[in-house]
Amino acid sequence: MNLLVYTVPDFAKEIKTAKDNVYILCDLGIIKTMSFGSRGKTISVYEAERFLKENAGRDFTKIVEDEKKRRKLIEESTNIVEMRERR
């Protein structure tokens, strides 16, 4: 059976990175996903090939790390607001 789509964890395994990194690239629109109800995000084999061809040799480390920092700041500021509201 030919593989037509990857789950995010499967694609991450194929390209030897953490699934969180792939989710970030998907959320940023760098990797385009599809969704089929409860199955979650999937990446077509054609999108996987496009991503790999167009980004050969590119380093996504800074993009991913910056997004992780941004998300952590949002989470921390949300926690501060919630703590203040409880007072």
C-alpha positions as CSV (number, residue, x, y, z in Angstrom):
1,M,0.0,0.0,0.0
2,N,1.4,3.4,-1.0
3,L,1.5,6.1,1.6
4,L,-0.5,9.2,0.6
5,V,-0.3,11.1,3.9
6,Y,1.9,11.4,6.9
7,T,0.7,12.1,10.4
8,V,2.8,14.9,12.0
9,P,4.7,12.4,14.2
10,D,5.4,10.1,11.3
11,F,6.7,13.0,9.2
12,A,8.8,14.2,12.1
13,K,10.3,10.7,12.4
14,E,11.1,10.6,8.6
15,I,13.0,13.9,8.7
16,K,14.6,13.1,12.1
17,T,13.3,15.9,14.2
18,A,10.9,16.3,17.1
19,K,7.2,16.3,16.3
20,D,6.8,19.7,18.2
21,N,9.1,21.2,15.6
22,V,6.9,19.9,12.7
23,Y,3.8,21.2,14.5
24,I,5.4,24.6,14.8
25,L,6.3,24.7,11.1
26,C,2.7,23.6,10.3
27,D,1.2,26.3,12.6
28,L,3.4,28.9,10.9
29,G,2.2,27.7,7.4
30,I,5.6,26.6,6.3
31,I,4.3,23.1,6.0
32,K,0.7,22.9,4.7
33,T,-1.6,20.3,6.4
34,M,-4.9,18.7,5.9
35,S,-7.4,17.7,8.5
36,F,-9.9,14.9,8.4
37,G,-12.0,15.2,11.6
38,S,-10.6,13.5,14.7
39,R,-7.6,12.3,12.9
40,G,-5.7,15.5,13.4
41,K,-3.3,17.2,11.0
42,T,-1.9,15.2,8.1
43,I,0.7,16.1,5.5
44,S,0.2,14.8,2.0
45,V,3.2,13.1,0.4
46,Y,3.2,15.8,-2.3
47,E,3.4,18.6,0.4
48,A,6.2,16.6,2.1
49,E,8.1,16.5,-1.1
50,R,7.5,20.2,-1.9
51,F,8.7,21.2,1.6
52,L,11.8,19.1,1.3
53,K,12.7,20.2,-2.2
54,E,12.1,23.9,-1.6
55,N,13.9,24.0,1.7
56,A,16.9,21.7,1.1
57,G,19.8,23.0,3.1
58,R,17.8,25.5,5.1
59,D,18.2,25.7,8.8
60,F,14.9,26.1,10.7
61,T,16.5,26.1,14.2
62,K,16.1,29.9,14.7
63,I,12.6,29.9,13.4
64,V,11.5,27.1,15.7
65,E,13.3,28.4,18.7
66,D,11.9,31.9,18.3
67,E,8.4,30.5,18.0
68,K,8.9,28.4,21.2
69,K,10.1,31.5,23.0
70,R,7.1,33.5,21.7
71,R,4.7,30.8,22.9
72,K,6.3,30.6,26.3
73,L,6.0,34.3,26.7
74,I,2.3,34.2,25.8
75,E,1.7,31.3,28.2
76,E,3.5,33.2,31.0
77,S,1.6,36.4,30.4
78,T,-1.7,34.5,30.4
79,N,-0.8,32.9,33.7
80,I,0.0,36.3,35.2
81,V,-3.3,37.7,34.0
82,E,-5.2,34.7,35.5
83,M,-3.3,35.1,38.8
84,R,-4.3,38.8,39.0
85,E,-7.9,38.0,38.2
86,R,-8.1,35.5,41.0
87,R,-7.1,38.2,43.6
